[in-house]
Amino acid sequence: MKAKLGNDNERKVIEAKALSALKRRLPGQVLVDDESRFRASLDNLRLSFLPTAVIQVKEANDVGKVLKLANRFEIPVTARGAGSSATGSAVPLHGGWVLDLSALKSMKIDTVGRIATLGVGVVTAEFQAAVEAMGLFFPPDPSSKKYSTIGGNVACNAGGMRCVKYGVTRDYVLGLEGFLANGEPFTFGLPLKKYVSGLNLRDLLIGSEGTLGVITSVNIKLIPKPDKRWTGMFAFKSEATALKAVVGLFKAGISPSILEFLDRQTVGCAEKYTEKAIFEGHSGASILLIELDGKSAEVRVQRKALLEFMEGLGKSLAHREAKTEAQAEALWQVRRTCSQSMFSLADTKLNEDVVVPLEKQAELIRYTLTLKKEVGLATPTFGHAGDGNLHVHIMYNRGSKVDAKKAKVGITKLMKKVVELGGVITGEHGIGLAKIPFMSIQHSKAEIAAMRSVKDALDPKGILNPGKIFEPFEVWQHTPVEVKLPWDHR
């Protein structure tokens, strides 16, 4: 956040004046009670920084009104939807005002052009259900899709399990509407399949975590819904053999829509949590979960090729196919159990959504096992093996300073290894607060300076989501709050 002129008392007078003006401009929409401020003070990172006020946005133009005042008085503004961000992207680090965009739920679906126009408060899973009822499909499926909003998906360029075949949120965004830091409206792109007028500022805002502008509406490209899905689960003796199979099946021309990997640490946690083996007789095996989709004939051909490939590989200990939707759901429940089951190892986890080239995944997993021995903390890993996006977890006990120090050392070593392997420190969660210490590992000084220049050009007073991405911050120096959020299952 840029330095403010005047002493603290002068600043308080200015902020009070700004808040009074805000209440006059949006009567009944400005909340200053403790409960509302606390709810808006944190996201899934669970670090709490209280805002001065929460604005319940009822229509898009409210955002422009708020930003004009905020820009004039230099008040920090943080936009949020559901608050499911894993990295602190929605945390009002410098206080100020929080824009609650969750009520912007308009939804218009053009089934001929296969384009949807959505308010940013639309919940991902609800949107998916609506378009699938029309025979259409929006593939990006973050694990938080039952809660996360389309605006949040755009803010961090969300992915999910289907990215291996279909890509990420950016691949489906045709246009954005919203407001710049000074409150002026913007339209970057339109609900059109082709658009090359001017600089592509649309893609610049996607993944910018609310630091360059506030998006209020999104134009989304849709595709036909797949006719059929097939799900299978395969057990392997080791992580190396499982990940070798991942590389091999792509070379064999197989195109899964989902390809998920669970290492043996993760499987052990899941089996302890459910009190039963995933594969009888092969407890603790590493696992691949695979989905094929498309036209019925295409799925039949792909299934046959996949099973023949696995048989020829000779490394799969066992496999299971889903014959019904209920059986498929039972297989995917294993994957959904992974996250909460890890808390049997420790009460806190650092969840890193790193990405490496497909051929380097086995090397990364070997390194996580080495790291486990070096720092003395568990490193269970699962994730999207089809696109190299693995979620490496470092488990530690929050109340132990020794553990916290080990976790900091471990996560820093991990990030250096990821970059060394030609990878990136985040694939779908964004930088927020949690990944700030690793920006200098990933990017040169010149690259970071270029990013800062863009931020300064679009937000010269630094009011939009200040403190994120660039300013120094170490998550280990802050204590998470004990709170139960809507998506918690433990």
C-alpha positions in Angstrom: 0.0 0.0 0.0 1.4 3.4 -0.9 2.3 5.7 2.0 -0.4 8.1 3.1 0.2 11.8 3.8 -0.5 13.2 7.3 -0.4 11.6 10.7 -2.6 8.9 12.1 -5.2 11.3 13.5 -5.5 13.2 10.2 -5.9 9.8 8.4 -8.6 8.8 10.8 -10.5 12.0 10.1 -10.2 11.4 6.3 -11.4 7.8 6.7 -14.4 8.8 8.8 -15.3 11.4 6.2 -15.0 8.8 3.4 -17.2 6.3 5.4 -19.9 8.9 5.9 -19.9 9.8 2.2 -20.1 6.0 1.4 -23.1 5.5 3.7 -24.9 8.4 2.1 -24.2 7.1 -1.4 -25.3 3.5 -0.6 -27.8 3.7 2.3 -28.4 0.4 4.0 -25.6 -1.4 2.1 -22.7 -0.5 4.3 -22.1 -2.8 7.3 -19.8 -1.9 10.2 -20.9 -4.4 12.8 -18.3 -6.8 14.3 -19.8 -10.0 12.9 -20.0 -8.7 9.3 -16.5 -7.3 9.4 -15.1 -10.5 10.8 -16.7 -12.7 8.2 -15.1 -10.5 5.5 -11.8 -10.4 7.2 -10.6 -13.9 6.1 -10.7 -16.6 3.5 -9.6 -20.2 3.5 -6.0 -19.2 4.5 -7.7 -18.3 7.8 -5.6 -15.2 8.5 -7.9 -12.4 9.8 -7.5 -8.7 9.1 -10.5 -6.6 9.9 -11.9 -4.1 7.4 -13.5 -0.8 8.4 -16.7 -1.6 6.5 -18.3 -4.2 4.2 -20.3 -3.0 1.3 -23.1 -5.3 0.1 -23.1 -4.8 -3.6 -26.6 -5.0 -5.1 -25.9 -4.0 -8.7 -22.8 -3.5 -10.7 -22.9 0.3 -10.7 -22.5 0.2 -6.9 -18.9 -0.9 -7.5 -18.2 2.2 -9.5 -19.6 4.4 -6.8 -17.5 2.8 -4.1 -14.3 3.0 -6.1 -14.7 6.6 -7.0 -14.9 7.4 -3.3 -12.1 5.0 -2.4 -9.8 6.5 -5.0 -10.6 10.0 -3.9 -9.9 9.3 -0.3 -7.2 6.6 -0.9 -9.1 3.9 1.0 -8.0 0.2 0.4 -10.6 -1.9 -1.4 -10.7 -5.7 -1.4 -13.3 -7.5 -3.6 -14.6 -10.9 -2.5 -17.1 -13.6 -3.4 -17.3 -16.7 -1.3 -13.9 -16.3 0.3 -12.7 -19.8 -0.6 -9.3 -18.6 -1.7 -6.5 -20.8 -0.3 -3.8 -18.1 -0.5 -5.3 -15.1 1.2 -6.3 -13.3 -2.0 -9.6 -12.1 -0.4 -8.1 -10.9 2.9 -8.2 -7.1 3.5 -4.6 -7.0 4.7 -4.7 -3.2 5.0 -8.2 -2.9 6.3 -10.3 -0.4 4.4 -13.5 -1.5 2.6 -14.5 -4.9 1.4 -16.8 -5.2 -1.6 -19.1 -8.2 -1.2 -20.0 -9.2 -4.7 -21.8 -12.4 -3.9 -25.3 -11.0 -4.7 -24.4 -10.3 -8.4 -26.0 -13.6 -9.6 -27.5 -12.7 -12.9 -27.3 -15.5 -15.5 -28.1 -15.3 -19.2 -27.4 -18.4 -21.4 -27.4 -18.2 -25.2 -27.8 -21.8 -26.3 -27.3 -21.0 -30.0 -24.1 -19.0 -29.6 -23.1 -21.2 -26.6 -22.2 -18.2 -24.5 -23.2 -17.4 -21.0 -23.2 -13.9 -19.4 -22.9 -14.1 -15.6 -22.7 -11.9 -12.6 -19.5 -12.7 -10.7 -21.5 -13.9 -7.6 -22.9 -17.0 -9.5 -21.7 -20.2 -7.7 -19.7 -22.4 -10.1 -21.6 -25.7 -9.4 -24.9 -24.0 -9.8 -23.9 -22.5 -13.2 -22.6 -25.9 -14.3 -25.8 -27.6 -13.4 -27.9 -25.0 -15.2 -25.9 -25.3 -18.5 -25.7 -29.1 -18.3 -29.5 -29.2 -18.1 -29.4 -27.5 -21.6 -26.9 -30.0 -23.0 -23.9 -27.6 -22.6 -20.8 -27.8 -20.5 -18.4 -25.5 -18.5 -15.5 -27.8 -17.7 -13.3 -25.9 -15.1 -14.2 -27.6 -11.8 -12.2 -26.4 -8.7 -12.7 -28.5 -5.7 -14.5 -25.6 -4.1 -17.0 -25.4 -6.9 -20.0 -25.9 -4.6 -19.1 -22.6 -2.9 -16.7 -20.7 -5.1 -18.0 -18.0 -7.4 -17.3 -17.3 -11.1 -15.7 -14.0 -10.1 -13.3 -15.9 -7.8 -12.5 -18.4 -10.5 -11.6 -15.6 -12.9 -9.6 -13.8 -10.2 -7.2 -16.7 -9.7 -7.7 -18.4 -13.1 -9.1 -21.5 -11.4 -8.6 -25.0 -12.8 -9.6 -28.3 -11.3 -9.5 -31.9 -12.3 -10.8 -31.6 -15.9 -8.0 -29.2 -17.0 -6.0 -32.1 -18.5 -8.4 -32.2 -21.4 -10.3 -29.0 -21.3 -8.1 -26.3 -19.9 -8.6 -23.6 -17.2 -10.9 -20.7 -16.6 -9.0 -18.3 -18.9 -9.7 -20.7 -21.9 -13.5 -20.0 -21.5 -13.6 -16.3 -20.8 -14.6 -14.2 -23.8 -15.2 -10.8 -22.1 -15.2 -9.0 -18.8 -17.1 -6.0 -17.5 -16.2 -4.1 -14.4 -14.6 -1.0 -13.0 -11.1 0.4 -12.9 -9.5 1.8 -9.7 -10.8 5.3 -10.3 -14.4 4.0 -10.7 -14.6 4.3 -14.4 -16.3 1.3 -16.2 -14.5 -1.1 -18.5 -15.5 -3.6 -21.1 -12.6 -5.9 -22.1 -13.9 -8.3 -24.7 -17.5 -9.1 -25.7 -19.7 -12.2 -25.8 -18.2 -13.0 -29.2 -16.1 -15.9 -30.4 -13.7 -13.6 -32.1 -12.3 -10.3 -30.8 -8.9 -8.7 -31.4 -9.6 -4.9 -31.0 -6.8 -3.2 -29.0 -4.6 -4.7 -26.4 -5.8 -7.8 -24.7 -6.4 -6.4 -21.2 -9.1 -9.1 -20.6 -6.4 -11.8 -20.1 -4.3 -9.4 -18.0 -7.1 -9.2 -15.5 -7.7 -12.9 -15.4 -5.6 -14.3 -12.5 -4.8 -10.8 -11.2 -6.6 -11.4 -7.9 -8.5 -8.2 -7.9 -5.3 -6.0 -8.0 -6.0 -4.4 -11.3 -9.7 -3.8 -11.4 -13.0 -5.1 -10.0 -14.9 -7.5 -12.4 -18.7 -7.5 -12.1 -19.8 -9.6 -15.2 -18.2 -12.4 -17.3 -18.9 -13.7 -20.7 -18.2 -17.5 -20.7 -17.8 -19.8 -23.7 -19.6 -23.1 -23.4 -19.1 -26.4 -25.2 -21.4 -29.4 -25.8 -21.9 -31.7 -22.8 -20.1 -35.0 -23.2 -22.5 -37.9 -23.9 -20.8 -40.5 -21.7 -18.3 -40.8 -18.9 -16.3 -43.7 -17.7 -14.3 -43.9 -14.4 -11.6 -46.3 -13.4 -9.2 -46.6 -10.5 -5.7 -48.2 -10.7 -3.4 -49.2 -7.9 0.4 -49.2 -8.2 3.2 -50.5 -6.0 5.0 -47.1 -6.0 4.6 -43.5 -7.0 7.2 -43.9 -9.7 5.3 -46.6 -11.5 2.1 -44.7 -11.3 3.6 -41.6 -12.8 5.4 -43.6 -15.4 2.0 -44.8 -16.5 0.8 -41.2 -16.8 3.5 -40.3 -19.3 3.0 -43.6 -21.2 -0.7 -43.3 -21.6 -0.4 -39.9 -23.3 2.2 -41.4 -25.6 -0.3 -44.1 -26.4 -2.8 -41.5 -27.6 -5.2 -41.8 -24.7 -6.9 -38.5 -23.8 -8.4 -38.7 -20.3 -10.7 -35.9 -19.1 -9.5 -36.4 -15.6 -6.3 -38.0 -14.4 -5.7 -37.8 -10.6 -2.7 -39.1 -8.6 -2.6 -40.1 -4.9 0.8 -40.9 -3.3 1.1 -43.6 -0.7 1.2 -41.1 2.2 -2.2 -39.7 1.0 -3.6 -43.2 0.6 -2.5 -44.1 4.0 -4.3 -41.1 5.5 -7.5 -41.9 3.5 -7.5 -45.5 4.6 -7.0 -44.5 8.2 -9.8 -41.9 7.9 -12.3 -44.3 6.4 -11.0 -47.4 8.3 -10.9 -49.5 5.2 -8.4 -50.3 2.4 -9.1 -48.7 -0.9 -8.0 -51.9 -2.7 -8.3 -55.1 -0.6 -4.9 -56.8 -0.4 -3.1 -53.7 -1.7 -3.4 -51.4 1.3 -1.2 -48.3 0.9 -0.7 -48.5 -2.8 -0.3 -45.4 -4.9 -3.4 -44.7 -7.0 -4.5 -43.2 -10.3 -8.1 -42.2 -10.8 -9.0 -41.8 -14.5 -12.1 -40.5 -16.2 -12.8 -40.7 -20.0 -15.6 -38.7 -21.6 -17.0 -37.9 -25.0 -19.3 -39.6 -27.5 -20.2 -43.2 -26.5 -18.2 -44.7 -29.3 -15.2 -42.6 -28.5 -15.3 -43.6 -24.8 -15.5 -47.3 -25.7 -12.4 -47.0 -27.9 -10.5 -45.0 -25.3 -11.4 -47.4 -22.5 -10.2 -50.4 -24.6 -7.0 -48.6 -25.4 -6.5 -47.6 -21.7 -7.1 -51.1 -20.3 -4.8 -52.6 -23.0 -2.1 -50.1 -22.1 -2.3 -50.8 -18.4 -2.2 -54.6 -19.0 0.8 -54.2 -21.3 2.5 -52.0 -18.8 2.3 -54.8 -16.2 2.8 -52.4 -13.3 -0.8 -52.0 -12.1 -1.5 -54.2 -9.0 -5.3 -54.0 -9.4 -8.0 -51.9 -11.0 -11.7 -51.2 -10.5 -14.2 -49.9 -13.0 -17.4 -48.0 -12.3 -20.4 -49.6 -13.9 -22.9 -47.1 -12.6 -23.0 -43.4 -11.6 -23.2 -44.5 -7.9 -20.0 -46.6 -8.3 -18.3 -43.7 -10.0 -19.2 -41.5 -7.1 -17.8 -44.0 -4.7 -14.5 -43.9 -6.5 -14.4 -40.1 -6.6 -15.2 -40.0 -2.9 -11.8 -41.5 -2.3 -10.2 -38.4 -3.9 -12.5 -36.1 -1.9 -11.5 -37.7 1.3 -7.8 -36.9 0.8 -7.7 -33.4 2.1 -9.5 -33.8 5.4 -7.9 -37.1 6.1 -4.5 -35.5 6.3 -5.3 -33.9 9.6 -4.6 -37.2 11.2 -0.9 -36.3 10.7 -1.0 -32.8 12.2 -3.4 -29.9 12.8 -2.1 -27.6 10.1 -1.1 -27.9 6.4 0.6 -25.9 3.8 -1.1 -26.8 0.6 1.1 -25.9 -2.5 -0.5 -26.2 -5.9 2.8 -26.5 -7.8 3.2 -27.5 -11.5 6.1 -29.4 -13.2 6.5 -30.9 -16.6 4.8 -34.3 -16.8 8.1 -36.2 -17.2 9.4 -34.5 -14.0 6.5 -35.5 -11.7 8.2 -38.7 -10.5 11.3 -36.7 -9.7 9.2 -34.2 -7.7 7.6 -37.0 -5.7 11.0 -38.5 -5.0 12.0 -35.1 -3.7 9.0 -34.8 -1.4 10.0 -38.1 0.2 13.6 -36.8 0.7 12.1 -33.6 2.1 10.0 -35.6 4.6 13.2 -37.1 6.0 15.1 -33.8 6.0 12.6 -31.7 7.8 10.8 -34.4 9.8 7.3 -33.5 8.6 4.9 -35.5 6.5 4.6 -34.5 2.8 1.4 -36.2 1.5 0.8 -35.3 -2.2 -2.1 -35.7 -4.6 -3.4 -33.8 -7.6 -3.8 -33.4 -11.2 -1.2 -35.7 -12.7 -2.6 -35.2 -16.2 -1.3 -31.6 -16.3 1.6 -31.8 -13.8 -0.3 -29.8 -11.2 0.4 -31.6 -7.9 -0.8 -30.5 -4.5 2.2 -31.0 -2.1 1.2 -30.7 1.5 3.6 -30.1 4.4 1.9 -31.1 7.7 2.8 -29.4 11.0 1.3 -28.6 14.4 0.4 -24.9 14.6 1.3 -24.6 18.3 4.9 -25.9 17.8 7.4 -23.2 17.0 9.8 -26.0 16.0 7.3 -27.5 13.6 6.5 -24.0 12.1 10.2 -23.4 11.5 10.6 -26.8 9.8 7.6 -26.1 7.6 9.0 -22.8 6.5 12.3 -24.4 5.6 10.6 -27.3 3.9 8.2 -25.2 1.8 11.1 -22.9 0.6 13.2 -25.9 -0.4 10.2 -27.4 -2.3 9.6 -24.2 -4.2 13.3 -24.0 -5.3 13.1 -27.6 -6.5 9.9 -26.9 -8.5 11.5 -24.0 -10.3 14.7 -26.1 -10.8 12.5 -28.7 -12.5 11.1 -26.1 -14.9 7.9 -25.7 -13.0 5.9 -22.9 -11.4 5.0 -22.2 -7.8 1.3 -22.0 -8.3 -1.0 -23.5 -11.0 -4.5 -22.5 -9.8 -4.5 -20.9 -6.3 -2.7 -17.7 -7.2 -0.1 -15.8 -5.2 -2.3 -13.9 -2.6 -0.3 -13.6 0.6 0.8 -17.2 1.0 3.1 -17.4 -2.1 4.7 -13.9 -1.8 8.0 -15.2 -0.3 8.5 -17.4 -3.4 7.9 -14.8 -6.1 11.7 -14.0 -6.2 12.4 -17.7 -6.7 10.1 -17.8 -9.7 10.7 -14.4 -11.3 13.6 -12.1 -12.0 13.8 -8.6 -10.6 13.1 -7.3 -14.1 10.0 -9.5 -14.4 8.6 -8.4 -11.1 9.3 -4.7 -12.0 7.3 -5.1 -15.2 4.4 -6.5 -13.2 4.6 -3.7 -10.7 4.5 -1.1 -13.6 1.3 -2.6 -14.8 -0.2 -2.4 -11.4 0.9 1.2 -11.0 -0.5 2.1 -14.4 -4.0 0.7 -13.7 -4.1 1.5 -10.0 -1.8 4.5 -9.4 -3.0 5.1 -5.8 -2.6 1.4 -4.9 -6.1 1.0 -3.5 -7.0 -2.3 -5.1 -6.4 -5.4 -2.9 -3.1 -3.9 -1.5 -0.5 -6.1 0.0 -1.0 -9.0 -2.4 1.6 -10.5 -4.8 4.4 -7.9 -4.3 4.6 -6.6 -0.8 6.7 -8.6 1.7 4.6 -11.0 3.8 5.4 -14.3 5.6 2.4 -16.4 6.5 4.4 -18.1 9.3 4.5 -14.9 11.3 0.8 -14.9 11.6 -1.5 -17.2 13.6 -4.6 -18.5 11.8 -7.9 -18.0 13.5 -10.0 -21.0 14.7 -13.1 -20.8 12.6 -15.4 -23.3 10.8 -16.1 -22.3 7.2 -18.9 -23.6 5.0 -16.7 -26.0 3.1 -15.0 -27.5 6.2 -15.7 -31.3 6.7 -13.6 -32.0 9.7 
